[in-house]
Structure formats: structure tokens, C-alpha cells
Amino acid sequence: LLHLEPGTISTTTRDDLILIGISPYLAWTFALQGEIMFGFCWFLVYSYE
């Protein structure tokens, strides 16, 4: 395993790693929000029938 001293990782690389680490969480959050919105719209349509 490559040992890196603090500060050797460039800012862009660190930001990329953070983005890679966060993106699955963001994808899950957006998917969950989409699911909730879809369910809410379906409920509105169904209740108006």
C-alpha cells in the first residue's frame, strides 16, 4: 500500500475522492426523493379519481 505524507495529495485529487465517496449517497438521495415525489403525484391522481 502506498504511504502518502499529509499534504502530498493535491486538492483536486482530494476533491475527486470526496466526490466519488459522496456520489453514491447523492444518487440514493435523489432516487429516494424521486420515489417520494412519484408516490405523492400518484396519490394525488388516485384521490381525484
ROTORLO-805258 format. One record per residue: x, y, z of N, C-alpha, C in turn; residue number from 1; residue in three letters. Coordinates in Angstrom, 3 decimals. Layout:
residues N
PT        nc1        nc2        nc3       cac1       cac2       cac3        cc1        cc2        cc3   num   residuo
PT          X          Y          Z          X          Y          Z          X          Y          Z   NUM       ALA
...
END
This chain:
residues 49
PT        nc1        nc2        nc3       cac1       cac2       cac3        cc1        cc2        cc3   num   residuo
PT      0.855     -1.199      0.000      0.000      0.000      0.000      0.887      1.244      0.000     1       LEU
PT      0.536      2.203     -0.830      1.343      3.414     -0.963      1.096      4.329      0.221     2       LEU
PT      2.187      4.701      0.895      2.055      5.589      2.047      2.250      7.024      1.600     3       HIS
PT      1.271      7.877      1.860      1.353      9.277      1.464      1.442     10.154      2.698     4       LEU
PT      2.401     11.066      2.668      2.512     12.026      3.757      1.369     13.035      3.649     5       GLU
PT      0.950     13.627      4.757     -0.105     14.637      4.703      0.302     15.790      3.794     6       PRO
PT     -0.582     16.187      2.904     -0.293     17.299      2.014      0.238     16.867      0.663     7       GLY
PT      0.566     15.575      0.497      1.085     15.136     -0.793     -0.040     14.978     -1.802     8       THR
PT     -1.239     14.659     -1.332     -2.377     14.544     -2.233     -2.816     15.948     -2.642     9       ILE
PT     -2.914     16.178     -3.940     -3.303     17.501     -4.421     -4.767     17.769     -4.088    10       SER
PT     -5.144     19.031     -4.118     -6.500     19.416     -3.753     -7.514     18.787     -4.693    11       THR
PT     -7.197     18.774     -5.999     -8.132     18.222     -6.975     -8.358     16.742     -6.718    12       THR
PT     -7.272     16.023     -6.415     -7.407     14.592     -6.158     -8.260     14.364     -4.916    13       THR
PT     -8.022     15.157     -3.885     -8.794     15.010     -2.657    -10.265     15.315     -2.931    14       ARG
PT    -10.537     16.369     -3.696    -11.922     16.709     -4.036    -12.563     15.592     -4.846    15       ASP
PT    -11.786     15.010     -5.779    -12.314     13.908     -6.583    -12.663     12.722     -5.696    16       ASP
PT    -11.791     12.415     -4.734    -12.046     11.293     -3.831    -13.299     11.557     -3.006    17       LEU
PT    -13.455     12.789     -2.540    -14.643     13.152     -1.763    -15.888     13.015     -2.630    18       ILE
PT    -15.782     13.483     -3.886    -16.913     13.414     -4.801    -17.291     11.968     -5.076    19       LEU
PT    -16.265     11.129     -5.289    -16.512      9.703     -5.540    -17.161      9.066     -4.314    20       ILE
PT    -16.745      9.490     -3.132    -17.298      8.928     -1.910    -18.727      9.382     -1.662    21       GLY
PT    -19.049     10.604     -2.099    -20.368     11.178     -1.817    -21.393     10.814     -2.880    22       ILE
PT    -20.938     10.637     -4.138    -21.873     10.456     -5.248    -22.864      9.299     -5.071    23       SER
PT    -22.465      8.146     -4.512    -23.480      7.108     -4.289    -24.563      7.586     -3.317    24       PRO
PT    -24.154      8.348     -2.306    -25.121      8.880     -1.338    -26.065      9.862     -2.025    25       TYR
PT    -25.504     10.732     -2.891    -26.334     11.690     -3.616    -27.295     10.969     -4.543    26       LEU
PT    -26.790      9.959     -5.232    -27.637      9.200     -6.157    -28.787      8.551     -5.393    27       ALA
PT    -28.476      7.984     -4.223    -29.500      7.350     -3.391    -30.524      8.381     -2.930    28       TRP
PT    -30.035      9.575     -2.529    -30.927     10.633     -2.053    -31.863     11.093     -3.157    29       THR
PT    -31.303     11.322     -4.360    -32.130     11.770     -5.484    -33.131     10.692     -5.869    30       PHE
PT    -32.708      9.443     -5.845    -33.611      8.342     -6.187    -34.746      8.276     -5.170    31       ALA
PT    -34.404      8.458     -3.897    -35.412      8.410     -2.838    -36.397      9.566     -2.995    32       LEU
PT    -35.879     10.770     -3.294    -36.756     11.926     -3.489    -37.661     11.704     -4.691    33       GLN
PT    -37.112     11.125     -5.760    -37.908     10.839     -6.945    -39.016      9.853     -6.627    34       GLY
PT    -38.669      8.849     -5.820    -39.643      7.838     -5.408    -40.773      8.481     -4.612    35       GLU
PT    -40.412      9.362     -3.695    -41.406     10.037     -2.856    -42.296     10.940     -3.705    36       ILE
PT    -41.686     11.692     -4.630    -42.459     12.584     -5.494    -43.397     11.790     -6.387    37       MET
PT    -42.911     10.664     -6.914    -43.740      9.820     -7.767    -44.932      9.285     -6.977    38       PHE
PT    -44.664      8.826     -5.772    -45.735      8.309     -4.925    -46.745      9.388     -4.569    39       GLY
PT    -46.257     10.595     -4.322    -47.140     11.706     -3.966    -48.024     12.088     -5.150    40       PHE
PT    -47.416     12.169     -6.350    -48.199     12.504     -7.548    -49.233     11.422     -7.822    41       CYS
PT    -48.827     10.161     -7.651    -49.754      9.047     -7.869    -50.911      9.127     -6.881    42       TRP
PT    -50.600      9.504     -5.640    -51.637      9.636     -4.616    -52.621     10.744     -4.983    43       PHE
PT    -52.097     11.872     -5.483    -52.970     12.982     -5.883    -53.885     12.564     -7.020    44       LEU
PT    -53.321     11.917     -8.027    -54.120     11.474     -9.175    -55.177     10.472     -8.714    45       VAL
PT    -54.764      9.534     -7.857    -55.681      8.494     -7.396    -56.816      9.087     -6.557    46       TYR
PT    -56.487     10.095     -5.740    -57.509     10.674     -4.859    -58.510     11.520     -5.642    47       SER
PT    -58.115     11.992     -6.818    -59.033     12.785     -7.641    -59.944     11.915     -8.492    48       TYR
PT    -59.635     10.645     -8.605    -60.462      9.753     -9.439    -61.880      9.648     -8.876    49       GLU
END
